[in-house]
Every structure is written in C-alpha cells, then in structure tokens.
C-alpha cells in the first residue's frame, strides 16, 4: 500500500526552467507538486488542477490507482463522481476528492513555501502529459535523473524500466483485466494472457518477445528487454500501452491490434527520429550526440 510519508527528502527539479518540488522517499513512491507543474500552463495553478480533475478520463485513472493501492478507498463515492465527470456542471478539487474518497494518491499540504497539491508520480506524469506531451518528456527525464542520483548515493540498483512503467503501464494492465473472460480469471491462462499482451508491444517496438531477447542475451540473466531500450523506444512503448488499452476495450481482435500497433510504432519512429526534444533526451541518456 502506498502512503505519503510524514517526512521525506524535499528535492527541487529544474524542468525546462521551471522549479518543481518533489517529496522523495528514496524509493518509488514519490510525490510531485502539481501546483508547481501547473505553472507550465498558467499562472493560476489551482484552476489548472481543477480542470484536469473534472475530466472523466482523469477521474477514472485516479479511481483505478486508488483501487490498486488504497484499501480504504471509498469506491461508492468514486462511482458517483465517475458518472458525473465530464458534464458541464461537474467540478472537482483535490480537497473534495480526498475528503469524499479517502484518497492517498493526491495530497494537499499547507505552507507558504512547501504547500500546495501533491500527487504520486504515477498520477503526476499523467498530469504533465495532459499539459503537453513534450512537457511530460521533460518531467520524466528530470525525475529519472533524480532517481539515478538517489540510487548512486544509496548504493542501490535502479532500473529505467521502473520509471517508464509509471507512464501507461497501469492503464494497459487494467484494460487487460477488464476484458479478460471470466473463465480465465484465477487460472494460469490469466498470467499467460498478460505476458502475451506485453509481447505484442515488445514485438511492435523491438521486433522480438521477452523470451527471444533473453535467449539471445544469456549474459543478462534475470533482466528485461525494456531495461535496454532507448528513450525513443520507451516513449513509443508507453504510447502503445495506452493505444492497446483502447483497442482491448473496443474488443479488436489480437491480430488486428498487432497490425495497428506495428504501424503506429513505425510512424512514431520516423516522427521521433528528428524531434528536437527526443534527440536532446537521447543525448542526455547516452552521453553521445545523436546524428
């Protein structure tokens, strides 16, 4: 269960010239200041946060996250909000959400300098993407750097895969769970289905399954193909997770979904190849200049 600790290391990230506060625990359950992130869109961060929270997609994401991590989450109240979300008269604030549902993914803090609205990194990345896809890239890259620095100071292992999993991984796995036939739930076939869906994405992005990669790289025993992906590959993978979730809910056949995802991956490769932001992130990641 995820809990925001009463104390933690407060870090300030420079995200494309914007100071953003992160309450870091030294682990993976860190909280970003949405108040700071919102300033990338407007000088009125409270209004930006409220506009994000009134969207149906946002309410559904918040509810899914809480269901997975918070045993005290009030699902009945969530269902009521979900039915109302998206309507013109619907409004939502962090305080209202927390008070009604006992949510822990979003927190509010008082204080002139350290106060504001904070969100778990899983949710903060979605908020950054809502502001703009490019902004999410900058947020992701700086947070990735923070975690690598922490791992170095603490002398512990840290994997890029953990960070990219925070982007759309939960959206993807929830879609699989929702569309899984009842007769497969609780059986070995359930786990196989999750692995097959992951490999549809792996083949679309990397051209091989996880098993094929491990067989070709026995020296990387216990590791994952996604640990060695480039920024571009991981970005495409994240986007495909979101798209496959949509296709699953539309009940598109697996072969057709693969064809769609393969074509999207090829299109995005061409787009990101010359995208200045992605090139900059690739250079930071590898330490080499990208042609």
MOFEN-V562815 format. One record per residue. N is the residue number from 1. RES is the residue in one letter. OMEGA is omega in whole degrees, 0 to 359 (999 if undefined). Layout:
<<N | RES | OMEGA> <N | RES | OMEGA>>
//
This chain:
<<1 | X | 183> <2 | X | 176> <3 | X | 175> <4 | X | 185> <5 | X | 179> <6 | X | 179> <7 | X | 178> <8 | X | 179> <9 | X | 178> <10 | X | 181> <11 | X | 174> <12 | X | 179> <13 | X | 174> <14 | X | 182> <15 | X | 179> <16 | X | 178> <17 | X | 181> <18 | X | 177> <19 | X | 182> <20 | X | 181> <21 | X | 175> <22 | X | 174> <23 | X | 187> <24 | X | 179> <25 | X | 186> <26 | X | 178> <27 | X | 183> <28 | X | 185> <29 | X | 181> <30 | X | 182> <31 | X | 177> <32 | X | 171> <33 | X | 175> <34 | X | 178> <35 | X | 179> <36 | X | 181> <37 | X | 183> <38 | X | 181> <39 | X | 175> <40 | X | 182> <41 | X | 186> <42 | X | 174> <43 | X | 178> <44 | X | 187> <45 | X | 180> <46 | X | 179> <47 | X | 179> <48 | X | 180> <49 | X | 179> <50 | X | 179> <51 | X | 176> <52 | X | 186> <53 | X | 179> <54 | X | 178> <55 | X | 179> <56 | X | 180> <57 | X | 179> <58 | X | 180> <59 | X | 178> <60 | X | 179> <61 | X | 179> <62 | X | 180> <63 | X | 178> <64 | X | 181> <65 | X | 181> <66 | X | 179> <67 | X | 181> <68 | X | 190> <69 | X | 191> <70 | X | 181> <71 | X | 180> <72 | X | 182> <73 | X | 181> <74 | X | 184> <75 | X | 180> <76 | X | 178> <77 | X | 177> <78 | X | 180> <79 | X | 178> <80 | X | 178> <81 | X | 182> <82 | X | 179> <83 | X | 183> <84 | X | 186> <85 | X | 179> <86 | X | 178> <87 | X | 184> <88 | X | 184> <89 | X | 184> <90 | X | 175> <91 | X | 179> <92 | X | 176> <93 | X | 177> <94 | X | 182> <95 | X | 180> <96 | X | 180> <97 | X | 182> <98 | X | 183> <99 | X | 185> <100 | X | 188> <101 | X | 185> <102 | X | 183> <103 | X | 177> <104 | X | 181> <105 | X | 176> <106 | X | 182> <107 | X | 173> <108 | X | 181> <109 | X | 176> <110 | X | 179> <111 | X | 183> <112 | X | 186> <113 | X | 183> <114 | X | 181> <115 | X | 178> <116 | X | 179> <117 | X | 179> <118 | X | 178> <119 | X | 175> <120 | X | 185> <121 | X | 178> <122 | X | 183> <123 | X | 181> <124 | X | 179> <125 | X | 176> <126 | X | 178> <127 | X | 179> <128 | X | 179> <129 | X | 178> <130 | X | 176> <131 | X | 172> <132 | X | 178> <133 | X | 180> <134 | X | 180> <135 | X | 178> <136 | X | 179> <137 | X | 179> <138 | X | 179> <139 | X | 181> <140 | X | 184> <141 | X | 181> <142 | X | 178> <143 | X | 176> <144 | X | 178> <145 | X | 179> <146 | X | 182> <147 | X | 177> <148 | X | 178> <149 | X | 179> <150 | X | 180> <151 | X | 179> <152 | X | 181> <153 | X | 183> <154 | X | 180> <155 | X | 178> <156 | X | 180> <157 | X | 175> <158 | X | 185> <159 | X | 175> <160 | X | 184> <161 | X | 180> <162 | X | 181> <163 | X | 183> <164 | X | 176> <165 | X | 180> <166 | X | 184> <167 | X | 184> <168 | X | 184> <169 | X | 183> <170 | X | 178> <171 | X | 181> <172 | X | 183> <173 | X | 177> <174 | X | 178> <175 | X | 178> <176 | X | 182> <177 | X | 183> <178 | X | 185> <179 | X | 180> <180 | X | 177> <181 | X | 183> <182 | X | 185> <183 | X | 179> <184 | X | 184> <185 | X | 180> <186 | X | 178> <187 | X | 177> <188 | X | 180> <189 | X | 178> <190 | X | 178> <191 | X | 179> <192 | X | 180> <193 | X | 178> <194 | X | 180> <195 | X | 179> <196 | X | 179> <197 | X | 177> <198 | X | 182> <199 | X | 172> <200 | X | 179> <201 | X | 180> <202 | X | 180> <203 | X | 180> <204 | X | 184> <205 | X | 188> <206 | X | 182> <207 | X | 180> <208 | X | 177> <209 | X | 177> <210 | X | 180> <211 | X | 179> <212 | X | 179> <213 | X | 180> <214 | X | 179> <215 | X | 181> <216 | X | 183> <217 | X | 181> <218 | X | 179> <219 | X | 179> <220 | X | 182> <221 | X | 178> <222 | X | 180> <223 | X | 187> <224 | X | 179> <225 | X | 184> <226 | X | 176> <227 | X | 185> <228 | X | 180> <229 | X | 175> <230 | X | 176> <231 | X | 180> <232 | X | 181> <233 | X | 180> <234 | X | 177> <235 | X | 178> <236 | X | 180> <237 | X | 178> <238 | X | 179> <239 | X | 180> <240 | X | 176> <241 | X | 180> <242 | X | 181> <243 | X | 179> <244 | X | 176> <245 | X | 178> <246 | X | 182> <247 | X | 177> <248 | X | 181> <249 | X | 176> <250 | X | 178> <251 | X | 176> <252 | X | 180> <253 | X | 186> <254 | X | 181> <255 | X | 179> <256 | X | 178> <257 | X | 180> <258 | X | 179> <259 | X | 179> <260 | X | 182> <261 | X | 178> <262 | X | 180> <263 | X | 177> <264 | X | 181> <265 | X | 180> <266 | X | 179> <267 | X | 182> <268 | X | 175> <269 | X | 180> <270 | X | 181> <271 | X | 185> <272 | X | 181> <273 | X | 183> <274 | X | 180> <275 | X | 185> <276 | X | 180> <277 | X | 180> <278 | X | 178> <279 | X | 179> <280 | X | 179> <281 | X | 178> <282 | X | 180> <283 | X | 178> <284 | X | 183> <285 | X | 184> <286 | X | 184> <287 | X | 181> <288 | X | 178> <289 | X | 180> <290 | X | 181> <291 | X | 999>>
//
